[in-house]
Amino acid sequence: MKTKIFFFSLILLATTVSTSAQTDADRDAVKRVAMSYAEGWYEGDAAKMESALSPQLAKRIARSSEKGESTLGQMTSTDLIDATRGGLGKKTPAIEQRKDVKIFDMMANSATVKLEMRDWVDYMHIARMNGKWVIVNVLWEMKSKK
């Protein structure tokens, strides 16, 4: 019995060590992806935005009408890249730009991230696809006007 516990402990330790060895590099890569998304938007840089996105991106927003009926708005990666290219984000003065990234959780191939921009908050799922971290899902909401 002691032998089984000893070997289980070794396996657990080895898994923890190998996971933590890649964590810092992966956390940096995940943060860079979220920053490329934010910077791409504010700079109107469609190529930078595209580099951060999975071609299968699903970006959604839940909205309520004046009658209280909910709808789900959707954007694809192409929609977001085209909107970025349109330069709307470039109208945000540099002093007002927010790009606050918080990684909530992360595993070997997936991460959940919050990105706070000036006018909205994005909750992202970022995945390692073919060795590269990319944004696959975004649920976002506009900030309330004060």
C-alpha positions as CSV (number, residue, x, y, z in Angstrom):
1,M,0.0,0.0,0.0
2,K,2.8,2.4,0.9
3,T,4.5,1.7,-2.5
4,K,1.3,2.6,-4.4
5,I,1.0,5.8,-2.5
6,F,4.6,6.6,-3.1
7,F,4.3,6.1,-6.9
8,F,1.0,8.0,-7.1
9,S,2.7,10.9,-5.3
10,L,5.6,10.8,-7.7
11,I,3.3,10.8,-10.7
12,L,1.3,13.7,-9.2
13,L,4.5,15.7,-8.6
14,A,5.9,15.0,-12.1
15,T,2.6,16.2,-13.6
16,T,2.6,19.3,-11.5
17,V,6.3,20.1,-12.4
18,S,5.8,19.6,-16.1
19,T,2.6,21.7,-16.1
20,S,4.1,24.6,-14.2
21,A,7.2,24.5,-16.5
22,Q,5.0,25.6,-19.5
23,T,2.6,27.7,-17.5
24,D,4.5,31.0,-17.6
25,A,5.2,30.8,-21.3
26,D,1.7,29.8,-22.1
27,R,0.2,32.5,-19.8
28,D,2.3,35.1,-21.6
29,A,1.2,33.7,-25.0
30,V,-2.5,33.8,-24.0
31,K,-2.1,37.4,-22.7
32,R,-0.3,38.4,-26.0
33,V,-3.3,37.0,-28.0
34,A,-5.8,39.1,-26.0
35,M,-3.6,42.1,-26.4
36,S,-3.3,41.6,-30.1
37,Y,-7.1,41.6,-30.3
38,A,-7.3,44.8,-28.3
39,E,-4.4,46.6,-30.0
40,G,-5.6,45.4,-33.4
41,W,-9.0,47.0,-32.7
42,Y,-7.7,50.3,-31.4
43,E,-5.0,50.5,-34.2
44,G,-7.4,49.5,-37.0
45,D,-4.9,46.7,-37.8
46,A,-6.9,43.9,-39.4
47,A,-3.8,41.7,-39.7
48,K,-3.1,41.9,-36.0
49,M,-6.7,41.2,-35.2
50,E,-6.8,38.2,-37.6
51,S,-3.6,36.8,-36.0
52,A,-5.4,36.5,-32.7
53,L,-8.6,34.8,-34.0
54,S,-9.5,31.3,-34.9
55,P,-11.2,31.2,-38.3
56,Q,-14.1,29.5,-36.5
57,L,-14.5,32.4,-34.0
58,A,-18.0,32.9,-32.5
59,K,-18.4,36.3,-30.9
60,R,-21.8,36.8,-29.3
61,I,-23.6,39.5,-27.3
62,A,-26.9,39.0,-25.4
63,R,-29.2,42.0,-25.7
64,S,-32.7,42.8,-24.4
65,S,-35.2,44.9,-26.3
66,E,-37.3,47.6,-24.7
67,K,-40.0,44.9,-24.4
68,G,-37.6,42.7,-22.4
69,E,-37.2,40.2,-25.2
70,S,-33.7,38.7,-25.4
71,T,-31.7,38.3,-28.6
72,L,-28.3,36.9,-29.3
73,G,-26.1,39.0,-31.7
74,Q,-23.3,37.1,-33.5
75,M,-20.1,38.0,-35.3
76,T,-17.7,35.7,-37.1
77,S,-14.0,36.2,-37.4
78,T,-14.5,37.8,-40.9
79,D,-17.1,40.2,-39.4
80,L,-14.6,41.2,-36.6
81,I,-11.7,41.6,-39.0
82,D,-13.7,43.7,-41.4
83,A,-15.0,45.9,-38.5
84,T,-11.4,46.3,-37.4
85,R,-10.3,47.3,-40.9
86,G,-13.1,49.8,-40.9
87,G,-11.2,51.8,-38.2
88,L,-13.9,52.4,-35.7
89,G,-11.5,51.6,-32.8
90,K,-9.0,54.2,-34.1
91,K,-11.5,56.9,-33.0
92,T,-10.8,56.0,-29.3
93,P,-8.1,58.5,-28.0
94,A,-5.0,56.7,-26.8
95,I,-5.5,58.1,-23.3
96,E,-9.0,56.5,-23.1
97,Q,-8.0,53.1,-24.5
98,R,-8.3,50.2,-22.0
99,K,-6.6,46.8,-22.5
100,D,-6.9,45.1,-19.1
101,V,-6.4,41.4,-19.4
102,K,-7.1,38.9,-16.6
103,I,-6.6,35.2,-17.0
104,F,-9.3,33.4,-14.9
105,D,-8.3,29.8,-15.6
106,M,-5.9,27.9,-17.8
107,M,-5.2,24.3,-18.7
108,A,-2.8,22.8,-21.2
109,N,-4.8,23.8,-24.3
110,S,-7.5,26.2,-23.1
111,A,-7.9,29.4,-21.1
112,T,-10.7,31.6,-19.9
113,V,-9.8,35.3,-20.1
114,K,-11.5,38.7,-19.3
115,L,-10.5,41.6,-21.5
116,E,-11.8,45.0,-20.4
117,M,-11.8,47.6,-23.2
118,R,-13.0,51.2,-22.9
119,D,-16.6,50.6,-23.9
120,W,-17.2,46.9,-23.3
121,V,-15.9,43.7,-21.6
122,D,-15.1,40.6,-23.5
123,Y,-15.1,37.1,-21.9
124,M,-12.9,34.9,-24.1
125,H,-12.1,31.3,-24.5
126,I,-8.6,31.0,-25.9
127,A,-7.4,27.6,-27.2
128,R,-4.1,26.2,-28.4
129,M,-4.8,25.2,-32.0
130,N,-2.0,23.6,-34.0
131,G,0.6,24.9,-31.5
132,K,-0.8,28.5,-31.6
133,W,-3.1,30.2,-29.1
134,V,-6.1,31.8,-30.7
135,I,-9.5,33.2,-29.5
136,V,-12.3,30.8,-30.3
137,N,-15.2,32.2,-28.4
138,V,-16.1,35.7,-27.1
139,L,-19.2,36.6,-25.0
140,W,-19.2,40.4,-24.6
141,E,-21.3,43.2,-23.1
142,M,-21.3,46.9,-23.4
143,K,-20.5,48.9,-20.3
144,S,-23.4,50.9,-18.9
145,K,-23.2,54.7,-19.6
146,K,-22.9,56.6,-16.4
